[in-house]
């Protein structure tokens, strides 16, 4: 896999814009441009990227923290970070849930097990308002 420079990538995006301006017969989709930051790159870049985005929407999953910057016209830049690299996972309790257990020689049984209840502590720069809107200072 070849590594492209920043200038190469920007020329490619400009080429896409020029192509779409000429070919009006092509219906434009929503453009969702993800940039992925894993492990040390996530830890190193998260505050800088959040600050550069200015205002953004924040969403979280078990594995990823995503900051979305909307540019209008269906164009969105997504900065996706490995959550475990930028946040600290804390076990805050346990809860009982039902899970299917598959013994080797018997039909599956549904049993109650205890699992961790976790919360994530993210850097204050990434804490969004209650409605999950973020804004870098």
HUCOR-V135103 format. One record per helix or strand of 2 or more residues. SS is the DSSP state (alpha for helix, beta for strand). FROM is the first residue (numbers start at 1). LEN is the number of residues. Records with the same first field share a line. If there is no record, write none. Layout:
SS: FROM-LEN ; FROM-LEN
//
This chain:
alpha: 6-17 ; 39-15 ; 83-4 ; 124-3
beta: 31-7 ; 55-6 ; 64-9 ; 75-8 ; 87-15 ; 109-14 ; 133-3
//
